[in-house]
């Protein structure tokens, strides 16, 4: 069995993290998979030596493929000896179906999108909420592979920084709720000494200027808005609290990545994290679009952090048991066996 494993994005957001996890899983199972990425894509730096030997880079824009004659020919040649094309974007299901009418296309569905779902032969939901979304649409050939970690679970002793480090991560768009988070920080600094904590937001996107403007307008004293970090693991090890202020999430890779490094996850009730987190057991769930409640919970944690150490420990243990790569190997093998039978 030969798989073309496609990742057409250039950045290092959640979808690309899952791509890397799936690529590592294919390697460990022993599947012949060829990773295909765009030129200058940042995921290249994260691929293993084994994957780099097979890597194919294509200089294409995600538009009508018939216009890129040279790359279209390269793509078609790649599909000649491949059984499956494994994609992570609806547009890529559309593009690769144009390239090949014979290879089976498996599309990993990361969100609640509705476009191009019929271009794939099989759909893989990354979480229970996404699975339910696809089932409601009456689609067939749907499987579930919960997102999982490819990085190691940290074993360091969980302690609190003297100055508590709060971080948030994500693409700067409205559904991520960063404006709600900044408004919560405005409420927080009125009741808690800002010298007790520091805040970092990591990401990229068109709303960056709005977030920076809101920071200045509300006079948030100790907030830094940074570009996306390529060293997520090390960054999380130095973080105490990961805030997920989203209005909608299909899963939330940062939740399990943060838990794996022993962070306390404070997330809104935005579907995906509700599937991952048991409130006050392995993380904290709060109402979305409510900066006041978010500020109140952060104040509670900052003033009595020792009360939340157990939640951090339980979160790390839960991720190790539920979202490790080992738990996903059997699911992938069963799916591929069924598809290729």
Protein Blocks (a to p, Z undefined) as FASTA:
>chain_A
ZZddddfbfblcfklmmmmmmmmmmmmnopacdddddehiaklmmpcfklmmmpccdddd
dddfklmmmlmmmmmmmmmmccbdcdfbfklmmmmmmmpmkbccddddfblcfehklmpm
bdcdfbfklmmmmmmnopahiacdddddfbdcdfbdcdddfbacdddeddddfklommmm
mmmmmmmmmmgcfklpccddddedjklmmmmmmmmmnopakbccddddfblmlmmmmpfb
dcdfbfbdfbbpklmmmmmnopacddddehjmmmmpcghkloccddehilklmmmmmmmm
mmmmmlmmmmmmmmmmmmmmmmgmklmmmmmmmmmmmmmZZ
